[in-house]
Amino acid sequence: LYYLNGQTEQAIVVMNKVLELKPKDADTFITLGLCNEEAGDDNTAQQYFNQAISLDKNNFIARLSLADLYYHNNRLSEKKEASFMDASIGGIQKRLGEISFN
């Protein structure tokens, strides 16, 4: 709620407490990454996104967030996230094609 209201510093404090309770929860690391990115601390955000990926290597949101961070810092070519994102998006498009909306 703090994050959504633009209170990123307070959100970081709360999420660090959540991290103490759930130290292996990829979503907590993603949220901390997003909060730190919003606060302008891209290095810490990158560390949190990478930690989420290390806990769940196929976590689409963690990889998308990391790729977005690289993109906005003109660093996308440094990492292989772009190829992963292409593969992930292709997989999503295939799954969407299999869904019947009738």
N, CA, C and O atoms as CSV, one atom per row, in Angstrom:
chain,resi,resn,atom,element,x,y,z
A,1,LEU,N,N,0.831,-1.194,0.000
A,1,LEU,CA,C,0.000,0.000,0.000
A,1,LEU,C,C,0.877,1.259,0.000
A,1,LEU,O,O,0.574,2.230,-0.693
A,2,TYR,N,N,1.965,1.236,0.782
A,2,TYR,CA,C,2.870,2.381,0.781
A,2,TYR,C,C,3.434,2.617,-0.615
A,2,TYR,O,O,3.521,3.755,-1.076
A,3,TYR,N,N,3.813,1.540,-1.277
A,3,TYR,CA,C,4.401,1.653,-2.618
A,3,TYR,C,C,3.413,2.302,-3.578
A,3,TYR,O,O,3.779,3.196,-4.342
A,4,LEU,N,N,2.174,1.857,-3.540
A,4,LEU,CA,C,1.155,2.392,-4.442
A,4,LEU,C,C,0.856,3.861,-4.177
A,4,LEU,O,O,0.429,4.586,-5.075
A,5,ASN,N,N,1.081,4.299,-2.940
A,5,ASN,CA,C,0.845,5.699,-2.578
A,5,ASN,C,C,2.092,6.559,-2.728
A,5,ASN,O,O,2.110,7.715,-2.307
A,6,GLY,N,N,3.141,5.990,-3.333
A,6,GLY,CA,C,4.359,6.758,-3.565
A,6,GLY,C,C,5.252,6.901,-2.344
A,6,GLY,O,O,6.181,7.708,-2.349
A,7,GLN,N,N,4.985,6.137,-1.310
A,7,GLN,CA,C,5.797,6.192,-0.090
A,7,GLN,C,C,6.799,5.043,-0.123
A,7,GLN,O,O,6.713,4.097,0.659
A,8,THR,N,N,7.752,5.150,-1.049
A,8,THR,CA,C,8.654,4.034,-1.293
A,8,THR,C,C,9.574,3.747,-0.115
A,8,THR,O,O,9.877,2.585,0.158
A,9,GLU,N,N,10.018,4.768,0.577
A,9,GLU,CA,C,10.919,4.529,1.714
A,9,GLU,C,C,10.209,3.722,2.799
A,9,GLU,O,O,10.793,2.802,3.371
A,10,GLN,N,N,8.964,4.063,3.080
A,10,GLN,CA,C,8.192,3.317,4.079
A,10,GLN,C,C,7.907,1.900,3.575
A,10,GLN,O,O,7.921,0.946,4.354
A,11,ALA,N,N,7.651,1.768,2.280
A,11,ALA,CA,C,7.412,0.444,1.698
A,11,ALA,C,C,8.650,-0.435,1.854
A,11,ALA,O,O,8.531,-1.626,2.140
A,12,ILE,N,N,9.829,0.140,1.669
A,12,ILE,CA,C,11.076,-0.612,1.814
A,12,ILE,C,C,11.236,-1.098,3.252
A,12,ILE,O,O,11.646,-2.236,3.482
A,13,VAL,N,N,10.918,-0.248,4.207
A,13,VAL,CA,C,11.008,-0.638,5.625
A,13,VAL,C,C,10.087,-1.829,5.905
A,13,VAL,O,O,10.493,-2.809,6.529
A,14,VAL,N,N,8.853,-1.727,5.437
A,14,VAL,CA,C,7.876,-2.791,5.671
A,14,VAL,C,C,8.300,-4.081,4.961
A,14,VAL,O,O,8.217,-5.165,5.538
A,15,MET,N,N,8.750,-3.964,3.722
A,15,MET,CA,C,9.129,-5.161,2.966
A,15,MET,C,C,10.374,-5.829,3.553
A,15,MET,O,O,10.511,-7.049,3.465
A,16,ASN,N,N,11.266,-5.068,4.137
A,16,ASN,CA,C,12.419,-5.679,4.810
A,16,ASN,C,C,11.970,-6.497,6.020
A,16,ASN,O,O,12.578,-7.517,6.345
A,17,LYS,N,N,10.913,-6.051,6.679
A,17,LYS,CA,C,10.350,-6.835,7.789
A,17,LYS,C,C,9.705,-8.110,7.264
A,17,LYS,O,O,9.824,-9.171,7.878
A,18,VAL,N,N,9.020,-8.007,6.128
A,18,VAL,CA,C,8.423,-9.186,5.499
A,18,VAL,C,C,9.527,-10.171,5.101
A,18,VAL,O,O,9.373,-11.383,5.248
A,19,LEU,N,N,10.632,-9.635,4.598
A,19,LEU,CA,C,11.754,-10.479,4.193
A,19,LEU,C,C,12.314,-11.285,5.366
A,19,LEU,O,O,12.755,-12.420,5.187
A,20,GLU,N,N,12.298,-10.705,6.551
A,20,GLU,CA,C,12.749,-11.427,7.737
A,20,GLU,C,C,11.850,-12.645,7.997
A,20,GLU,O,O,12.326,-13.690,8.440
A,21,LEU,N,N,10.561,-12.502,7.720
A,21,LEU,CA,C,9.602,-13.584,7.939
A,21,LEU,C,C,9.588,-14.597,6.788
A,21,LEU,O,O,9.316,-15.780,6.991
A,22,LYS,N,N,9.885,-14.114,5.581
A,22,LYS,CA,C,9.821,-14.959,4.381
A,22,LYS,C,C,11.098,-14.783,3.562
A,22,LYS,O,O,11.063,-14.193,2.482
A,23,PRO,N,N,12.233,-15.293,4.067
A,23,PRO,CA,C,13.519,-15.033,3.412
A,23,PRO,C,C,13.716,-15.755,2.074
A,23,PRO,O,O,14.689,-15.490,1.368
A,24,LYS,N,N,12.824,-16.643,1.731
A,24,LYS,CA,C,12.968,-17.375,0.467
A,24,LYS,C,C,11.781,-17.140,-0.463
A,24,LYS,O,O,11.454,-17.990,-1.292
A,25,ASP,N,N,11.146,-15.990,-0.321
A,25,ASP,CA,C,9.978,-15.655,-1.125
A,25,ASP,C,C,10.390,-14.727,-2.266
A,25,ASP,O,O,10.733,-13.567,-2.036
A,26,ALA,N,N,10.355,-15.235,-3.483
A,26,ALA,CA,C,10.768,-14.454,-4.648
A,26,ALA,C,C,9.945,-13.179,-4.800
A,26,ALA,O,O,10.484,-12.142,-5.185
A,27,ASP,N,N,8.647,-13.239,-4.504
A,27,ASP,CA,C,7.791,-12.058,-4.655
A,27,ASP,C,C,8.219,-10.919,-3.726
A,27,ASP,O,O,8.109,-9.747,-4.084
A,28,THR,N,N,8.700,-11.265,-2.547
A,28,THR,CA,C,9.180,-10.233,-1.619
A,28,THR,C,C,10.398,-9.540,-2.206
A,28,THR,O,O,10.520,-8.318,-2.124
A,29,PHE,N,N,11.301,-10.315,-2.800
A,29,PHE,CA,C,12.484,-9.726,-3.425
A,29,PHE,C,C,12.106,-8.854,-4.618
A,29,PHE,O,O,12.704,-7.801,-4.840
A,30,ILE,N,N,11.111,-9.298,-5.382
A,30,ILE,CA,C,10.660,-8.485,-6.519
A,30,ILE,C,C,10.107,-7.155,-6.027
A,30,ILE,O,O,10.436,-6.100,-6.569
A,31,THR,N,N,9.269,-7.208,-5.003
A,31,THR,CA,C,8.683,-5.976,-4.470
A,31,THR,C,C,9.765,-5.046,-3.945
A,31,THR,O,O,9.708,-3.836,-4.164
A,32,LEU,N,N,10.748,-5.605,-3.254
A,32,LEU,CA,C,11.863,-4.775,-2.779
A,32,LEU,C,C,12.640,-4.183,-3.956
A,32,LEU,O,O,13.083,-3.036,-3.897
A,33,GLY,N,N,12.800,-4.953,-5.004
A,33,GLY,CA,C,13.467,-4.438,-6.198
A,33,GLY,C,C,12.700,-3.281,-6.809
A,33,GLY,O,O,13.285,-2.258,-7.165
A,34,LEU,N,N,11.395,-3.441,-6.931
A,34,LEU,CA,C,10.569,-2.365,-7.498
A,34,LEU,C,C,10.615,-1.108,-6.634
A,34,LEU,O,O,10.704,0.008,-7.145
A,35,CYS,N,N,10.553,-1.306,-5.318
A,35,CYS,CA,C,10.606,-0.152,-4.403
A,35,CYS,C,C,11.935,0.579,-4.515
A,35,CYS,O,O,11.971,1.809,-4.556
A,36,ASN,N,N,13.023,-0.173,-4.565
A,36,ASN,CA,C,14.336,0.451,-4.665
A,36,ASN,C,C,14.542,1.120,-6.014
A,36,ASN,O,O,15.181,2.168,-6.103
A,37,GLU,N,N,14.002,0.513,-7.063
A,37,GLU,CA,C,14.083,1.149,-8.375
A,37,GLU,C,C,13.331,2.480,-8.358
A,37,GLU,O,O,13.821,3.486,-8.871
A,38,GLU,N,N,12.156,2.473,-7.771
A,38,GLU,CA,C,11.356,3.698,-7.666
A,38,GLU,C,C,12.082,4.759,-6.838
A,38,GLU,O,O,11.977,5.954,-7.114
A,39,ALA,N,N,12.816,4.309,-5.824
A,39,ALA,CA,C,13.561,5.240,-4.968
A,39,ALA,C,C,14.860,5.717,-5.622
A,39,ALA,O,O,15.556,6.571,-5.072
A,40,GLY,N,N,15.182,5.171,-6.787
A,40,GLY,CA,C,16.370,5.614,-7.512
A,40,GLY,C,C,17.620,4.807,-7.208
A,40,GLY,O,O,18.710,5.179,-7.640
A,41,ASP,N,N,17.487,3.716,-6.480
A,41,ASP,CA,C,18.632,2.870,-6.144
A,41,ASP,C,C,18.637,1.651,-7.060
A,41,ASP,O,O,18.244,0.555,-6.660
A,42,ASP,N,N,19.086,1.860,-8.290
A,42,ASP,CA,C,19.037,0.806,-9.294
A,42,ASP,C,C,19.954,-0.371,-8.973
A,42,ASP,O,O,19.627,-1.514,-9.295
A,43,ASN,N,N,21.084,-0.109,-8.349
A,43,ASN,CA,C,21.997,-1.211,-8.004
A,43,ASN,C,C,21.357,-2.171,-7.008
A,43,ASN,O,O,21.454,-3.389,-7.161
A,44,THR,N,N,20.706,-1.622,-5.994
A,44,THR,CA,C,20.028,-2.467,-5.016
A,44,THR,C,C,18.844,-3.172,-5.659
A,44,THR,O,O,18.592,-4.344,-5.379
A,45,ALA,N,N,18.118,-2.470,-6.516
A,45,ALA,CA,C,16.995,-3.085,-7.229
A,45,ALA,C,C,17.481,-4.281,-8.037
A,45,ALA,O,O,16.855,-5.341,-8.022
A,46,GLN,N,N,18.587,-4.115,-8.737
A,46,GLN,CA,C,19.145,-5.205,-9.530
A,46,GLN,C,C,19.492,-6.396,-8.647
A,46,GLN,O,O,19.234,-7.538,-9.027
A,47,GLN,N,N,20.068,-6.151,-7.485
A,47,GLN,CA,C,20.412,-7.237,-6.563
A,47,GLN,C,C,19.163,-7.998,-6.122
A,47,GLN,O,O,19.167,-9.227,-6.060
A,48,TYR,N,N,18.098,-7.262,-5.816
A,48,TYR,CA,C,16.856,-7.915,-5.392
A,48,TYR,C,C,16.231,-8.730,-6.523
A,48,TYR,O,O,15.767,-9.847,-6.295
A,49,PHE,N,N,16.215,-8.186,-7.733
A,49,PHE,CA,C,15.668,-8.930,-8.864
A,49,PHE,C,C,16.482,-10.207,-9.103
A,49,PHE,O,O,15.919,-11.272,-9.354
A,50,ASN,N,N,17.802,-10.086,-9.022
A,50,ASN,CA,C,18.656,-11.263,-9.203
A,50,ASN,C,C,18.418,-12.297,-8.105
A,50,ASN,O,O,18.443,-13.499,-8.370
A,51,GLN,N,N,18.190,-11.841,-6.890
A,51,GLN,CA,C,17.910,-12.767,-5.791
A,51,GLN,C,C,16.593,-13.509,-6.046
A,51,GLN,O,O,16.492,-14.712,-5.805
A,52,ALA,N,N,15.591,-12.779,-6.533
A,52,ALA,CA,C,14.315,-13.420,-6.860
A,52,ALA,C,C,14.518,-14.480,-7.936
A,52,ALA,O,O,13.944,-15.566,-7.860
A,53,ILE,N,N,15.333,-14.164,-8.937
A,53,ILE,CA,C,15.605,-15.114,-10.017
A,53,ILE,C,C,16.369,-16.324,-9.493
A,53,ILE,O,O,16.137,-17.448,-9.936
A,54,SER,N,N,17.280,-16.095,-8.551
A,54,SER,CA,C,18.024,-17.234,-8.001
A,54,SER,C,C,17.099,-18.174,-7.214
A,54,SER,O,O,17.358,-19.374,-7.131
A,55,LEU,N,N,16.036,-17.632,-6.644
A,55,LEU,CA,C,15.072,-18.457,-5.922
A,55,LEU,C,C,14.085,-19.150,-6.870
A,55,LEU,O,O,13.623,-20.259,-6.601
A,56,ASP,N,N,13.777,-18.485,-7.968
A,56,ASP,CA,C,12.812,-19.015,-8.937
A,56,ASP,C,C,13.271,-18.613,-10.331
A,56,ASP,O,O,12.884,-17.562,-10.842
A,57,LYS,N,N,14.104,-19.459,-10.945
A,57,LYS,CA,C,14.768,-19.086,-12.200
A,57,LYS,C,C,13.806,-18.802,-13.343
A,57,LYS,O,O,14.186,-18.140,-14.309
A,58,ASN,N,N,12.580,-19.281,-13.261
A,58,ASN,CA,C,11.611,-19.048,-14.327
A,58,ASN,C,C,10.578,-17.976,-13.970
A,58,ASN,O,O,9.534,-17.880,-14.615
A,59,ASN,N,N,10.866,-17.181,-12.954
A,59,ASN,CA,C,9.922,-16.157,-12.529
A,59,ASN,C,C,9.882,-15.040,-13.575
A,59,ASN,O,O,10.818,-14.252,-13.711
A,60,PHE,N,N,8.785,-15.003,-14.297
A,60,PHE,CA,C,8.642,-14.050,-15.402
A,60,PHE,C,C,8.693,-12.600,-14.912
A,60,PHE,O,O,9.335,-11.758,-15.539
A,61,ILE,N,N,8.026,-12.309,-13.805
A,61,ILE,CA,C,7.977,-10.933,-13.299
A,61,ILE,C,C,9.368,-10.466,-12.882
A,61,ILE,O,O,9.745,-9.328,-13.161
A,62,ALA,N,N,10.130,-11.324,-12.222
A,62,ALA,CA,C,11.492,-10.953,-11.816
A,62,ALA,C,C,12.351,-10.672,-13.042
A,62,ALA,O,O,13.080,-9.681,-13.083
A,63,ARG,N,N,12.264,-11.540,-14.031
A,63,ARG,CA,C,13.071,-11.351,-15.245
A,63,ARG,C,C,12.605,-10.133,-16.039
A,63,ARG,O,O,13.427,-9.391,-16.577
A,64,LEU,N,N,11.313,-9.928,-16.111
A,64,LEU,CA,C,10.787,-8.752,-16.803
A,64,LEU,C,C,11.222,-7.472,-16.091
A,64,LEU,O,O,11.599,-6.496,-16.740
A,65,SER,N,N,11.172,-7.475,-14.768
A,65,SER,CA,C,11.579,-6.298,-13.995
A,65,SER,C,C,13.064,-6.003,-14.189
A,65,SER,O,O,13.465,-4.846,-14.320
A,66,LEU,N,N,13.875,-7.060,-14.207
A,66,LEU,CA,C,15.317,-6.876,-14.419
A,66,LEU,C,C,15.590,-6.365,-15.833
A,66,LEU,O,O,16.397,-5.456,-16.026
A,67,ALA,N,N,14.910,-6.958,-16.824
A,67,ALA,CA,C,15.086,-6.502,-18.200
A,67,ALA,C,C,14.650,-5.041,-18.351
A,67,ALA,O,O,15.301,-4.267,-19.052
A,68,ASP,N,N,13.558,-4.671,-17.700
A,68,ASP,CA,C,13.075,-3.288,-17.742
A,68,ASP,C,C,14.095,-2.336,-17.106
A,68,ASP,O,O,14.327,-1.236,-17.607
A,69,LEU,N,N,14.693,-2.771,-16.008
A,69,LEU,CA,C,15.723,-1.960,-15.356
A,69,LEU,C,C,16.911,-1.757,-16.292
A,69,LEU,O,O,17.420,-0.645,-16.429
A,70,TYR,N,N,17.349,-2.840,-16.933
A,70,TYR,CA,C,18.458,-2.730,-17.889
A,70,TYR,C,C,18.078,-1.826,-19.048
A,70,TYR,O,O,18.876,-0.992,-19.476
A,71,TYR,N,N,16.874,-1.984,-19.555
A,71,TYR,CA,C,16.418,-1.184,-20.690
A,71,TYR,C,C,16.435,0.306,-20.351
A,71,TYR,O,O,16.927,1.123,-21.129
A,72,HIS,N,N,15.897,0.647,-19.193
A,72,HIS,CA,C,15.828,2.055,-18.817
A,72,HIS,C,C,17.195,2.651,-18.485
A,72,HIS,O,O,17.348,3.871,-18.425
A,73,ASN,N,N,18.166,1.801,-18.274
A,73,ASN,CA,C,19.525,2.273,-18.029
A,73,ASN,C,C,20.433,2.019,-19.230
A,73,ASN,O,O,21.658,2.071,-19.121
A,74,ASN,N,N,19.810,1.743,-20.380
A,74,ASN,CA,C,20.545,1.477,-21.621
A,74,ASN,C,C,21.591,0.388,-21.443
A,74,ASN,O,O,22.691,0.484,-21.987
A,75,ARG,N,N,21.252,-0.650,-20.680
A,75,ARG,CA,C,22.191,-1.732,-20.407
A,75,ARG,C,C,21.658,-3.080,-20.879
A,75,ARG,O,O,22.229,-4.116,-20.542
A,76,LEU,N,N,20.604,-3.087,-21.632
A,76,LEU,CA,C,19.976,-4.352,-22.008
A,76,LEU,C,C,20.936,-5.252,-22.781
A,76,LEU,O,O,20.879,-6.473,-22.637
A,77,SER,N,N,21.809,-4.678,-23.591
A,77,SER,CA,C,22.721,-5.495,-24.379
A,77,SER,C,C,23.762,-6.205,-23.518
A,77,SER,O,O,24.403,-7.147,-23.984
A,78,GLU,N,N,23.942,-5.768,-22.265
A,78,GLU,CA,C,24.936,-6.382,-21.391
A,78,GLU,C,C,24.493,-7.756,-20.904
A,78,GLU,O,O,25.334,-8.572,-20.526
A,79,LYS,N,N,23.218,-8.023,-20.905
A,79,LYS,CA,C,22.706,-9.245,-20.296
A,79,LYS,C,C,21.910,-10.067,-21.292
A,79,LYS,O,O,21.566,-9.600,-22.378
A,80,LYS,N,N,21.634,-11.264,-20.913
A,80,LYS,CA,C,20.893,-12.175,-21.778
A,80,LYS,C,C,19.398,-12.109,-21.510
A,80,LYS,O,O,18.645,-12.941,-22.017
A,81,GLU,N,N,18.961,-11.147,-20.733
A,81,GLU,CA,C,17.540,-11.054,-20.414
A,81,GLU,C,C,16.694,-10.836,-21.663
A,81,GLU,O,O,15.555,-11.298,-21.729
A,82,ALA,N,N,17.237,-10.144,-22.643
A,82,ALA,CA,C,16.460,-9.874,-23.856
A,82,ALA,C,C,16.059,-11.167,-24.543
A,82,ALA,O,O,14.915,-11.312,-24.972
A,83,SER,N,N,16.992,-12.111,-24.652
A,83,SER,CA,C,16.656,-13.375,-25.302
A,83,SER,C,C,15.672,-14.176,-24.461
A,83,SER,O,O,14.790,-14.844,-25.002
A,84,PHE,N,N,15.817,-14.112,-23.144
A,84,PHE,CA,C,14.859,-14.802,-22.283
A,84,PHE,C,C,13.479,-14.188,-22.469
A,84,PHE,O,O,12.481,-14.905,-22.546
A,85,MET,N,N,13.421,-12.862,-22.540
A,85,MET,CA,C,12.132,-12.189,-22.675
A,85,MET,C,C,11.487,-12.560,-24.007
A,85,MET,O,O,10.280,-12.797,-24.060
A,86,ASP,N,N,12.268,-12.615,-25.079
A,86,ASP,CA,C,11.710,-13.014,-26.363
A,86,ASP,C,C,11.110,-14.409,-26.269
A,86,ASP,O,O,10.007,-14.652,-26.759
A,87,ALA,N,N,11.841,-15.328,-25.635
A,87,ALA,CA,C,11.353,-16.697,-25.483
A,87,ALA,C,C,10.102,-16.735,-24.613
A,87,ALA,O,O,9.156,-17.460,-24.920
A,88,SER,N,N,10.090,-15.961,-23.530
A,88,SER,CA,C,8.941,-15.946,-22.625
A,88,SER,C,C,7.707,-15.379,-23.313
A,88,SER,O,O,6.609,-15.920,-23.186
A,89,ILE,N,N,7.900,-14.288,-24.039
A,89,ILE,CA,C,6.772,-13.662,-24.732
A,89,ILE,C,C,6.223,-14.609,-25.794
A,89,ILE,O,O,5.010,-14.697,-25.985
A,90,GLY,N,N,7.120,-15.320,-26.488
A,90,GLY,CA,C,6.677,-16.304,-27.465
A,90,GLY,C,C,5.855,-17.400,-26.815
A,90,GLY,O,O,4.851,-17.840,-27.376
A,91,GLY,N,N,6.272,-17.846,-25.632
A,91,GLY,CA,C,5.536,-18.864,-24.895
A,91,GLY,C,C,4.173,-18.371,-24.463
A,91,GLY,O,O,3.196,-19.118,-24.512
A,92,ILE,N,N,4.099,-17.134,-24.045
A,92,ILE,CA,C,2.816,-16.548,-23.628
A,92,ILE,C,C,1.885,-16.442,-24.831
A,92,ILE,O,O,0.702,-16.770,-24.737
A,93,GLN,N,N,2.420,-15.983,-25.963
A,93,GLN,CA,C,1.599,-15.864,-27.155
A,93,GLN,C,C,1.065,-17.228,-27.579
A,93,GLN,O,O,-0.087,-17.340,-27.998
A,94,LYS,N,N,1.904,-18.274,-27.473
A,94,LYS,CA,C,1.456,-19.615,-27.830
A,94,LYS,C,C,0.335,-20.068,-26.893
A,94,LYS,O,O,-0.670,-20.621,-27.341
A,95,ARG,N,N,0.512,-19.832,-25.596
A,95,ARG,CA,C,-0.515,-20.239,-24.636
A,95,ARG,C,C,-1.816,-19.477,-24.869
A,95,ARG,O,O,-2.898,-20.055,-24.767
A,96,LEU,N,N,-1.721,-18.188,-25.181
A,96,LEU,CA,C,-2.919,-17.409,-25.466
A,96,LEU,C,C,-3.654,-17.940,-26.686
A,96,LEU,O,O,-4.883,-17.917,-26.741
A,97,GLY,N,N,-2.890,-18.419,-27.666
A,97,GLY,CA,C,-3.498,-18.983,-28.858
A,97,GLY,C,C,-4.264,-20.262,-28.576
A,97,GLY,O,O,-5.164,-20.634,-29.329
A,98,GLU,N,N,-3.903,-20.942,-27.475
A,98,GLU,CA,C,-4.557,-22.194,-27.115
A,98,GLU,C,C,-5.829,-21.981,-26.302
A,98,GLU,O,O,-6.596,-22.922,-26.098
A,99,ILE,N,N,-6.060,-20.771,-25.841
A,99,ILE,CA,C,-7.216,-20.489,-25.006
A,99,ILE,C,C,-8.440,-20.250,-25.869
A,99,ILE,O,O,-8.397,-19.488,-26.835
A,100,SER,N,N,-9.521,-20.902,-25.513
A,100,SER,CA,C,-10.783,-20.709,-26.221
A,100,SER,C,C,-11.591,-19.659,-25.457
A,100,SER,O,O,-11.818,-19.800,-24.255
A,101,PHE,N,N,-12.015,-18.629,-26.140
A,101,PHE,CA,C,-12.776,-17.548,-25.509
A,101,PHE,C,C,-14.274,-17.689,-25.762
A,101,PHE,O,O,-15.038,-16.761,-25.498
A,102,ASN,N,N,-14.692,-18.833,-26.266
A,102,ASN,CA,C,-16.124,-19.056,-26.543
A,102,ASN,C,C,-16.839,-19.567,-25.355
A,102,ASN,O,O,-18.045,-19.807,-25.416
